[in-house]
Each structure stands twice: as C-alpha cells, then as structure tokens.
Amino acid sequence: MMKSKYAALLPLVAVVALLQPPFCACSMNEDLLLSFSKSEIVTDVIPAVPERALNVSYSAGAVVNLGNILTPAQTAHAPDVNVVGNPDHWSTVILLDPDAPSRSDPKMRHWLHWLVVNVPHNETTTLMKYAGPTPPPGSGRHRYVFLAYEQKQPVARNALSGFAKERAKFNLTAFLEALGVHQLVAANFFYAENK
C-alpha cells in the first residue's frame, strides 16, 4: 500500500480546521448588537437593535460607522444616505442627538438635527432642514443617531409639519405613531464632541 507524502499532514489539517472559528454571516448583526447596546442607544433612543446598518457618508469623506468619532467640521453639511429596502415603499430618515445638552443631563432629548420623508422618490420632503452637530463646548461626547423607517405610502408635508417646528425635545414615538410606521429598517450612529 502506497502512502501519499501528504498523508501525515491530514490530522494536522483536521485540527487546524476545528480550531478555526465558524464562518458567520451574522457578524454585522453581532457588530450592530454590540455597538447599539454598549452605546445605550437601545433604551435611550430605540427599543431594539436594527436589522442592518444605515449607509451614511459625508462629502468630506467621513463615513458613519457604528460609533466612530467624527468632528463637527466633517459633519457640517447634509450627508448622502443610502436606504436599502423595498423599492415600492418610501422611507423616513431622522437624525437625533439624545444627549442634548449633555449625556449626563439630557433635558433636551431628543434634539432633532434632520427629518426627511418620502425618500428616495421624487416626492422627498424635508420637514426639518439639516443642522450639523454642534455639541456645547465641554459637554462631552454626544451620540448622533441616524434612523430609517419604512413608509408604505407617501406623506404630505402638511400632515406632519407640527412635529418639526422645534428641534428640542422631539417626540420620536409620537411622530412615528402619527406617520403610521413602526418598522425600523436601518440605523447608524457616530460620536462628536466640541472640546
């Protein structure tokens, strides 16, 4: 019986294969779970971890990535947001700061930085113009949270304009109930600080 010169390596290959962590297509979900839980966005902003990360990028080259740190200068202008979802539905995109004026004293929670409905169709309507992050000096790191909710139908501007009159103390729950949506499609967040 003739043995292959590689036969002695087979047990070693088997052991190495067993020691390798199993491939998991859910690593992004694990990253989402860890990031949103550790940052306390789940509880402070949303009740559960989103299904996927929302793709958000700024013209200055900055990309929002599950709690990375960006500067107010990098985020001064409205970003590009890529909402992946049902092409027959619309989306609502919201940017909130739950830490206004500071994380230790969030009496202005939730500060509304941006509110757009009917995305990405031609009916896109801005209910609250984008205002880049400007955390008060010395207030520590603020969490800036992007949320994308699925809409089943377009929304008329005047139907929800009452929710976007003030930036301070935006009531996310009441807004979503008035909009008739509850399905969080995706979310993402970053930290910013003004030292």
FIKOLZA-1660 file (N, C-alpha, C; in steps of 0.1 Angstrom, whole numbers, plus 5000, padded with zeros to 4 digits):
% residues 195
   i   px   py   pz ch aa at
   1 5008 4988 5000  A  M  N
   1 5000 5000 5000  A  M CA
   1 5009 5012 5000  A  M  C
   2 5006 5021 4991  A  M  N
   2 5015 5033 4989  A  M CA
   2 5008 5044 4996  A  M  C
   3 5016 5051 5005  A  K  N
   3 5010 5063 5012  A  K CA
   3 5015 5076 5005  A  K  C
   4 5006 5085 5005  A  S  N
   4 5009 5098 4999  A  S CA
   4 5018 5105 5008  A  S  C
   5 5027 5113 5003  A  K  N
   5 5036 5121 5011  A  K CA
   5 5029 5131 5019  A  K  C
   6 5016 5134 5017  A  Y  N
   6 5008 5144 5024  A  Y CA
   6 5000 5137 5035  A  Y  C
   7 4999 5124 5035  A  A  N
   7 4991 5117 5044  A  A CA
   7 4993 5121 5059  A  A  C
   8 5006 5123 5062  A  A  N
   8 5009 5127 5076  A  A CA
   8 5003 5141 5080  A  A  C
   9 5001 5149 5070  A  L  N
   9 4996 5162 5073  A  L CA
   9 4980 5163 5075  A  L  C
  10 4973 5152 5071  A  L  N
  10 4959 5152 5072  A  L CA
  10 4954 5154 5087  A  L  C
  11 4960 5148 5097  A  P  N
  11 4955 5150 5111  A  P CA
  11 4957 5165 5115  A  P  C
  12 4968 5171 5110  A  L  N
  12 4971 5185 5114  A  L CA
  12 4961 5194 5107  A  L  C
  13 4958 5191 5095  A  V  N
  13 4948 5200 5088  A  V CA
  13 4934 5199 5095  A  V  C
  14 4931 5187 5099  A  A  N
  14 4918 5185 5106  A  A CA
  14 4918 5193 5119  A  A  C
  15 4929 5193 5127  A  V  N
  15 4929 5200 5139  A  V CA
  15 4928 5215 5137  A  V  C
  16 4936 5220 5127  A  V  N
  16 4935 5234 5124  A  V CA
  16 4921 5238 5119  A  V  C
  17 4915 5230 5111  A  A  N
  17 4901 5233 5107  A  A CA
  17 4892 5234 5119  A  A  C
  18 4894 5225 5129  A  L  N
  18 4885 5225 5140  A  L CA
  18 4887 5237 5149  A  L  C
  19 4899 5243 5149  A  L  N
  19 4903 5254 5157  A  L CA
  19 4898 5267 5151  A  L  C
  20 4895 5267 5138  A  Q  N
  20 4891 5280 5132  A  Q CA
  20 4877 5283 5137  A  Q  C
  21 4874 5296 5139  A  P  N
  21 4860 5299 5143  A  P CA
  21 4851 5297 5131  A  P  C
  22 4839 5293 5133  A  P  N
  22 4830 5290 5122  A  P CA
  22 4827 5303 5115  A  P  C
  23 4825 5303 5102  A  F  N
  23 4821 5314 5094  A  F CA
  23 4807 5318 5098  A  F  C
  24 4805 5331 5101  A  C  N
  24 4791 5335 5104  A  C CA
  24 4787 5347 5096  A  C  C
  25 4777 5346 5088  A  A  N
  25 4772 5357 5080  A  A CA
  25 4766 5368 5089  A  A  C
  26 4765 5365 5102  A  C  N
  26 4758 5374 5111  A  C CA
  26 4767 5383 5118  A  C  C
  27 4780 5384 5114  A  S  N
  27 4790 5392 5121  A  S CA
  27 4785 5407 5121  A  S  C
  28 4779 5412 5111  A  M  N
  28 4774 5425 5111  A  M CA
  28 4763 5427 5121  A  M  C
  29 4754 5417 5122  A  N  N
  29 4744 5417 5132  A  N CA
  29 4750 5417 5146  A  N  C
  30 4761 5410 5148  A  E  N
  30 4768 5410 5161  A  E CA
  30 4774 5423 5164  A  E  C
  31 4780 5430 5153  A  D  N
  31 4785 5443 5155  A  D CA
  31 4774 5453 5158  A  D  C
  32 4763 5452 5152  A  L  N
  32 4751 5461 5155  A  L CA
  32 4747 5459 5169  A  L  C
  33 4745 5447 5173  A  L  N
  33 4741 5444 5187  A  L CA
  33 4750 5449 5197  A  L  C
  34 4763 5447 5195  A  L  N
  34 4773 5452 5205  A  L CA
  34 4774 5467 5205  A  L  C
  35 4774 5473 5193  A  S  N
  35 4775 5488 5192  A  S CA
  35 4763 5495 5197  A  S  C
  36 4751 5491 5194  A  F  N
  36 4739 5498 5198  A  F CA
  36 4736 5495 5213  A  F  C
  37 4740 5484 5218  A  S  N
  37 4738 5481 5232  A  S CA
  37 4748 5488 5241  A  S  C
  38 4761 5487 5237  A  K  N
  38 4771 5493 5245  A  K CA
  38 4769 5508 5246  A  K  C
  39 4765 5514 5235  A  S  N
  39 4763 5529 5234  A  S CA
  39 4750 5533 5241  A  S  C
  40 4742 5524 5245  A  E  N
  40 4729 5526 5252  A  E CA
  40 4719 5533 5243  A  E  C
  41 4721 5532 5229  A  I  N
  41 4711 5538 5220  A  I CA
  41 4699 5529 5221  A  I  C
  42 4701 5516 5223  A  V  N
  42 4689 5508 5226  A  V CA
  42 4686 5511 5241  A  V  C
  43 4675 5516 5243  A  T  N
  43 4669 5521 5256  A  T CA
  43 4668 5536 5256  A  T  C
  44 4678 5543 5252  A  D  N
  44 4677 5558 5252  A  D CA
  44 4670 5563 5239  A  D  C
  45 4671 5556 5228  A  V  N
  45 4665 5561 5215  A  V CA
  45 4655 5551 5209  A  V  C
  46 4660 5539 5207  A  I  N
  46 4651 5529 5201  A  I CA
  46 4650 5516 5210  A  I  C
  47 4639 5509 5209  A  P  N
  47 4637 5498 5218  A  P CA
  47 4645 5485 5215  A  P  C
  48 4649 5484 5202  A  A  N
  48 4656 5472 5198  A  A CA
  48 4667 5475 5188  A  A  C
  49 4676 5466 5186  A  V  N
  49 4687 5467 5176  A  V CA
  49 4681 5466 5162  A  V  C
  50 4685 5475 5153  A  P  N
  50 4680 5475 5139  A  P CA
  50 4685 5462 5132  A  P  C
  51 4679 5459 5121  A  E  N
  51 4683 5447 5113  A  E CA
  51 4696 5450 5106  A  E  C
  52 4698 5462 5102  A  R  N
  52 4711 5464 5095  A  R CA
  52 4716 5479 5097  A  R  C
  53 4728 5481 5093  A  A  N
  53 4734 5494 5095  A  A CA
  53 4730 5503 5083  A  A  C
  54 4726 5515 5085  A  L  N
  54 4723 5525 5075  A  L CA
  54 4736 5531 5069  A  L  C
  55 4737 5531 5056  A  N  N
  55 4749 5536 5049  A  N CA
  55 4748 5552 5049  A  N  C
  56 4757 5558 5056  A  V  N
  56 4757 5573 5056  A  V CA
  56 4771 5578 5054  A  V  C
  57 4773 5587 5044  A  S  N
  57 4786 5592 5041  A  S CA
  57 4785 5607 5039  A  S  C
  58 4795 5614 5043  A  Y  N
  58 4796 5629 5042  A  Y CA
  58 4805 5633 5030  A  Y  C
  59 4803 5645 5025  A  S  N
  59 4811 5649 5013  A  S CA
  59 4825 5651 5017  A  S  C
  60 4828 5653 5029  A  A  N
  60 4842 5655 5034  A  A CA
  60 4850 5641 5034  A  A  C
  61 4843 5631 5030  A  G  N
  61 4849 5617 5030  A  G CA
  61 4847 5609 5043  A  G  C
  62 4840 5615 5053  A  A  N
  62 4837 5608 5065  A  A CA
  62 4825 5599 5063  A  A  C
  63 4827 5587 5069  A  V  N
  63 4816 5577 5068  A  V CA
  63 4812 5573 5082  A  V  C
  64 4799 5573 5084  A  V  N
  64 4793 5569 5098  A  V CA
  64 4795 5554 5099  A  V  C
  65 4801 5550 5110  A  N  N
  65 4804 5535 5112  A  N CA
  65 4802 5531 5126  A  N  C
  66 4790 5529 5130  A  L  N
  66 4787 5522 5143  A  L CA
  66 4795 5528 5155  A  L  C
  67 4794 5541 5157  A  G  N
  67 4800 5547 5168  A  G CA
  67 4814 5552 5167  A  G  C
  68 4818 5554 5154  A  N  N
  68 4831 5561 5152  A  N CA
  68 4830 5576 5156  A  N  C
  69 4841 5582 5157  A  I  N
  69 4842 5596 5161  A  I CA
  69 4844 5605 5149  A  I  C
  70 4835 5614 5147  A  L  N
  70 4836 5624 5136  A  L CA
  70 4836 5638 5142  A  L  C
  71 4841 5648 5135  A  T  N
  71 4842 5661 5140  A  T CA
  71 4830 5669 5135  A  T  C
  72 4826 5680 5142  A  P  N
  72 4816 5689 5137  A  P CA
  72 4819 5694 5123  A  P  C
  73 4831 5697 5120  A  A  N
  73 4835 5701 5107  A  A CA
  73 4833 5691 5096  A  A  C
  74 4835 5678 5099  A  Q  N
  74 4833 5668 5089  A  Q CA
  74 4818 5665 5087  A  Q  C
  75 4810 5669 5096  A  T  N
  75 4795 5666 5095  A  T CA
  75 4787 5679 5094  A  T  C
  76 4793 5690 5089  A  A  N
  76 4786 5702 5089  A  A CA
  76 4775 5703 5078  A  A  C
  77 4776 5695 5067  A  H  N
  77 4766 5695 5056  A  H CA
  77 4759 5682 5056  A  H  C
  78 4747 5682 5050  A  A  N
  78 4739 5670 5049  A  A CA
  78 4746 5659 5042  A  A  C
  79 4745 5647 5047  A  P  N
  79 4752 5635 5041  A  P CA
  79 4744 5629 5030  A  P  C
  80 4750 5619 5024  A  D  N
  80 4743 5610 5015  A  D CA
  80 4739 5598 5023  A  D  C
  81 4726 5595 5022  A  V  N
  81 4721 5583 5029  A  V CA
  81 4716 5573 5019  A  V  C
  82 4720 5561 5020  A  N  N
  82 4715 5550 5011  A  N CA
  82 4706 5541 5019  A  N  C
  83 4693 5542 5017  A  V  N
  83 4684 5534 5024  A  V CA
  83 4681 5522 5015  A  V  C
  84 4685 5510 5020  A  V  N
  84 4682 5498 5013  A  V CA
  84 4669 5492 5018  A  V  C
  85 4659 5490 5010  A  G  N
  85 4646 5485 5014  A  G CA
  85 4638 5481 5003  A  G  C
  86 4625 5480 5005  A  N  N
  86 4615 5477 4995  A  N CA
  86 4614 5488 4985  A  N  C
  87 4617 5486 4972  A  P  N
  87 4617 5497 4962  A  P CA
  87 4603 5503 4960  A  P  C
  88 4593 5496 4964  A  D  N
  88 4579 5500 4962  A  D CA
  88 4575 5509 4974  A  D  C
  89 4583 5510 4984  A  H  N
  89 4580 5518 4996  A  H CA
  89 4589 5530 4997  A  H  C
  90 4585 5539 5006  A  W  N
  90 4593 5551 5008  A  W CA
  90 4599 5550 5022  A  W  C
  91 4608 5559 5025  A  S  N
  91 4615 5559 5038  A  S CA
  91 4614 5572 5045  A  S  C
  92 4615 5572 5058  A  T  N
  92 4617 5584 5066  A  T CA
  92 4631 5583 5072  A  T  C
  93 4639 5594 5071  A  V  N
  93 4652 5594 5077  A  V CA
  93 4653 5605 5087  A  V  C
  94 4658 5601 5099  A  I  N
  94 4658 5610 5110  A  I CA
  94 4672 5610 5116  A  I  C
  95 4677 5622 5120  A  L  N
  95 4690 5623 5127  A  L CA
  95 4687 5630 5141  A  L  C
  96 4690 5623 5151  A  L  N
  96 4688 5628 5165  A  L CA
  96 4700 5628 5173  A  L  C
  97 4700 5637 5183  A  D  N
  97 4710 5638 5194  A  D CA
  97 4703 5635 5207  A  D  C
  98 4705 5623 5212  A  P  N
  98 4698 5621 5225  A  P CA
  98 4705 5627 5237  A  P  C
  99 4716 5633 5235  A  D  N
  99 4725 5638 5246  A  D CA
  99 4725 5653 5247  A  D  C
 100 4714 5660 5243  A  A  N
 100 4714 5675 5244  A  A CA
 100 4708 5679 5257  A  A  C
 101 4714 5688 5264  A  P  N
 101 4727 5695 5261  A  P CA
 101 4739 5686 5265  A  P  C
 102 4738 5676 5273  A  S  N
 102 4749 5667 5276  A  S CA
 102 4743 5653 5279  A  S  C
 103 4752 5643 5279  A  R  N
 103 4747 5630 5282  A  R CA
 103 4743 5628 5296  A  R  C
 104 4750 5636 5305  A  S  N
 104 4747 5635 5319  A  S CA
 104 4734 5643 5323  A  S  C
 105 4730 5652 5314  A  D  N
 105 4718 5660 5317  A  D CA
 105 4710 5662 5303  A  D  C
 106 4704 5651 5298  A  P  N
 106 4698 5652 5285  A  P CA
 106 4684 5658 5285  A  P  C
 107 4682 5670 5291  A  K  N
 107 4669 5676 5293  A  K CA
 107 4663 5680 5280  A  K  C
 108 4670 5681 5269  A  M  N
 108 4665 5685 5256  A  M CA
 108 4663 5673 5247  A  M  C
 109 4665 5661 5252  A  R  N
 109 4663 5648 5244  A  R CA
 109 4650 5648 5238  A  R  C
 110 4649 5645 5226  A  H  N
 110 4659 5642 5215  A  H CA
 110 4660 5655 5207  A  H  C
 111 4672 5659 5204  A  W  N
 111 4674 5671 5196  A  W CA
 111 4674 5667 5182  A  W  C
 112 4664 5673 5174  A  L  N
 112 4662 5669 5160  A  L CA
 112 4672 5676 5151  A  L  C
 113 4680 5669 5144  A  H  N
 113 4690 5675 5135  A  H CA
 113 4686 5675 5121  A  H  C
 114 4677 5665 5118  A  W  N
 114 4673 5664 5104  A  W CA
 114 4661 5654 5103  A  W  C
 115 4651 5658 5094  A  L  N
 115 4639 5649 5093  A  L CA
 115 4635 5650 5078  A  L  C
 116 4635 5639 5071  A  V  N
 116 4632 5638 5057  A  V CA
 116 4622 5626 5055  A  V  C
 117 4611 5629 5048  A  V  N
 117 4602 5618 5045  A  V CA
 117 4601 5616 5030  A  V  C
 118 4595 5605 5026  A  N  N
 118 4593 5601 5012  A  N CA
 118 4606 5599 5004  A  N  C
 119 4616 5593 5011  A  V  N
 119 4629 5590 5005  A  V CA
 119 4628 5577 4998  A  V  C
 120 4633 5574 4987  A  P  N
 120 4642 5582 4978  A  P CA
 120 4634 5588 4966  A  P  C
 121 4621 5587 4966  A  H  N
 121 4613 5590 4954  A  H CA
 121 4614 5605 4952  A  H  C
 122 4608 5609 4940  A  N  N
 122 4607 5623 4937  A  N CA
 122 4600 5632 4946  A  N  C
 123 4592 5625 4955  A  E  N
 123 4584 5633 4965  A  E CA
 123 4592 5636 4978  A  E  C
 124 4605 5634 4978  A  T  N
 124 4612 5636 4990  A  T CA
 124 4609 5649 4996  A  T  C
 125 4606 5649 5009  A  T  N
 125 4602 5662 5015  A  T CA
 125 4610 5664 5028  A  T  C
 126 4616 5675 5029  A  T  N
 126 4624 5678 5042  A  T CA
 126 4615 5685 5051  A  T  C
 127 4612 5679 5063  A  L  N
 127 4604 5685 5073  A  L CA
 127 4612 5694 5083  A  L  C
 128 4625 5690 5085  A  M  N
 128 4634 5698 5093  A  M CA
 128 4647 5698 5086  A  M  C
 129 4652 5710 5082  A  K  N
 129 4664 5711 5075  A  K CA
 129 4676 5706 5083  A  K  C
 130 4686 5701 5076  A  Y  N
 130 4698 5695 5082  A  Y CA
 130 4705 5706 5090  A  Y  C
 131 4709 5703 5102  A  A  N
 131 4717 5711 5111  A  A CA
 131 4728 5702 5116  A  A  C
 132 4740 5705 5112  A  G  N
 132 4751 5696 5116  A  G CA
 132 4753 5697 5131  A  G  C
 133 4760 5686 5137  A  P  N
 133 4763 5686 5151  A  P CA
 133 4771 5697 5156  A  P  C
 134 4766 5703 5167  A  T  N
 134 4773 5714 5173  A  T CA
 134 4772 5712 5188  A  T  C
 135 4778 5702 5194  A  P  N
 135 4776 5700 5208  A  P CA
 135 4782 5711 5216  A  P  C
 136 4776 5715 5227  A  P  N
 136 4781 5726 5235  A  P CA
 136 4796 5723 5240  A  P  C
 137 4805 5733 5240  A  P  N
 137 4818 5731 5244  A  P CA
 137 4818 5725 5259  A  P  C
 138 4826 5715 5260  A  G  N
 138 4828 5709 5274  A  G CA
 138 4817 5699 5278  A  G  C
 139 4807 5697 5269  A  S  N
 139 4796 5688 5272  A  S CA
 139 4799 5673 5270  A  S  C
 140 4811 5670 5266  A  G  N
 140 4814 5656 5263  A  G CA
 140 4810 5651 5250  A  G  C
 141 4812 5638 5248  A  R  N
 141 4808 5632 5235  A  R CA
 141 4793 5630 5234  A  R  C
 142 4787 5634 5223  A  H  N
 142 4773 5632 5220  A  H CA
 142 4772 5621 5210  A  H  C
 143 4761 5614 5211  A  R  N
 143 4757 5603 5201  A  R CA
 143 4748 5610 5191  A  R  C
 144 4751 5608 5178  A  Y  N
 144 4743 5613 5168  A  Y CA
 144 4737 5600 5160  A  Y  C
 145 4724 5599 5161  A  V  N
 145 4718 5586 5156  A  V CA
 145 4710 5588 5144  A  V  C
 146 4713 5581 5133  A  F  N
 146 4705 5581 5121  A  F CA
 146 4695 5569 5122  A  F  C
 147 4683 5572 5118  A  L  N
 147 4672 5562 5118  A  L CA
 147 4665 5562 5105  A  L  C
 148 4662 5550 5099  A  A  N
 148 4655 5549 5087  A  A CA
 148 4643 5540 5089  A  A  C
 149 4631 5546 5087  A  Y  N
 149 4619 5538 5089  A  Y CA
 149 4612 5537 5075  A  Y  C
 150 4606 5525 5073  A  E  N
 150 4598 5523 5061  A  E CA
 150 4584 5529 5061  A  E  C
 151 4581 5535 5050  A  Q  N
 151 4567 5541 5049  A  Q CA
 151 4560 5532 5038  A  Q  C
 152 4548 5530 5040  A  K  N
 152 4540 5522 5030  A  K CA
 152 4535 5531 5019  A  K  C
 153 4533 5544 5022  A  Q  N
 153 4528 5554 5012  A  Q CA
 153 4535 5567 5015  A  Q  C
 154 4534 5576 5005  A  P  N
 154 4540 5589 5006  A  P CA
 154 4532 5597 5017  A  P  C
 155 4539 5607 5023  A  V  N
 155 4533 5615 5033  A  V CA
 155 4533 5630 5028  A  V  C
 156 4522 5636 5030  A  A  N
 156 4520 5651 5026  A  A CA
 156 4528 5659 5037  A  A  C
 157 4534 5669 5032  A  R  N
 157 4542 5678 5041  A  R CA
 157 4534 5684 5052  A  R  C
 158 4522 5688 5049  A  N  N
 158 4513 5695 5060  A  N CA
 158 4508 5685 5070  A  N  C
 159 4508 5672 5067  A  A  N
 159 4503 5662 5076  A  A CA
 159 4511 5660 5088  A  A  C
 160 4524 5663 5087  A  L  N
 160 4533 5661 5099  A  L CA
 160 4541 5674 5102  A  L  C
 161 4538 5685 5097  A  S  N
 161 4547 5697 5099  A  S CA
 161 4547 5701 5114  A  S  C
 162 4537 5698 5121  A  G  N
 162 4536 5702 5135  A  G CA
 162 4547 5695 5143  A  G  C
 163 4552 5684 5139  A  F  N
 163 4563 5677 5146  A  F CA
 163 4577 5683 5144  A  F  C
 164 4578 5691 5134  A  A  N
 164 4591 5696 5130  A  A CA
 164 4592 5711 5132  A  A  C
 165 4585 5716 5142  A  K  N
 165 4586 5731 5145  A  K CA
 165 4598 5734 5154  A  K  C
 166 4601 5725 5163  A  E  N
 166 4612 5727 5172  A  E CA
 166 4621 5716 5171  A  E  C
 167 4634 5719 5173  A  R  N
 167 4644 5709 5173  A  R CA
 167 4645 5702 5187  A  R  C
 168 4643 5709 5198  A  A  N
 168 4645 5703 5211  A  A CA
 168 4633 5695 5215  A  A  C
 169 4636 5684 5222  A  K  N
 169 4625 5675 5228  A  K CA
 169 4616 5669 5217  A  K  C
 170 4622 5665 5206  A  F  N
 170 4615 5658 5195  A  F CA
 170 4609 5645 5201  A  F  C
 171 4596 5643 5199  A  N  N
 171 4590 5631 5204  A  N CA
 171 4589 5620 5193  A  N  C
 172 4599 5612 5193  A  L  N
 172 4601 5602 5182  A  L CA
 172 4589 5592 5182  A  L  C
 173 4585 5588 5194  A  T  N
 173 4573 5578 5195  A  T CA
 173 4560 5584 5189  A  T  C
 174 4557 5597 5193  A  A  N
 174 4545 5603 5188  A  A CA
 174 4546 5606 5173  A  A  C
 175 4558 5609 5168  A  F  N
 175 4559 5612 5154  A  F CA
 175 4557 5599 5146  A  F  C
 176 4563 5588 5150  A  L  N
 176 4561 5575 5143  A  L CA
 176 4547 5570 5143  A  L  C
 177 4540 5573 5154  A  E  N
 177 4526 5569 5155  A  E CA
 177 4518 5577 5145  A  E  C
 178 4520 5590 5144  A  A  N
 178 4513 5599 5135  A  A CA
 178 4516 5595 5121  A  A  C
 179 4529 5591 5118  A  L  N
 179 4533 5587 5105  A  L CA
 179 4527 5574 5101  A  L  C
 180 4524 5566 5111  A  G  N
 180 4519 5552 5109  A  G CA
 180 4529 5542 5105  A  G  C
 181 4542 5545 5110  A  V  N
 181 4552 5535 5107  A  V CA
 181 4558 5530 5121  A  V  C
 182 4563 5518 5121  A  H  N
 182 4569 5513 5133  A  H CA
 182 4581 5504 5129  A  H  C
 183 4583 5502 5116  A  Q  N
 183 4594 5493 5112  A  Q CA
 183 4607 5501 5109  A  Q  C
 184 4616 5499 5119  A  L  N
 184 4629 5505 5118  A  L CA
 184 4637 5496 5108  A  L  C
 185 4640 5502 5096  A  V  N
 185 4647 5494 5086  A  V CA
 185 4662 5493 5088  A  V  C
 186 4668 5505 5092  A  A  N
 186 4682 5505 5095  A  A CA
 186 4686 5517 5103  A  A  C
 187 4698 5517 5109  A  A  N
 187 4702 5528 5118  A  A CA
 187 4717 5528 5118  A  A  C
 188 4723 5539 5122  A  N  N
 188 4737 5540 5124  A  N CA
 188 4740 5552 5133  A  N  C
 189 4752 5553 5138  A  F  N
 189 4755 5565 5147  A  F CA
 189 4769 5568 5147  A  F  C
 190 4772 5580 5152  A  F  N
 190 4786 5584 5154  A  F CA
 190 4786 5593 5166  A  F  C
 191 4798 5595 5171  A  Y  N
 191 4801 5604 5183  A  Y CA
 191 4807 5617 5178  A  Y  C
 192 4804 5628 5184  A  A  N
 192 4811 5641 5181  A  A CA
 192 4812 5648 5194  A  A  C
 193 4822 5656 5195  A  E  N
 193 4825 5664 5207  A  E CA
 193 4831 5677 5203  A  E  C
 194 4828 5687 5211  A  N  N
 194 4833 5701 5209  A  N CA
 194 4841 5704 5222  A  N  C
 195 4854 5702 5222  A  K  N
 195 4862 5704 5234  A  K CA
 195 4865 5719 5237  A  K  C
% end
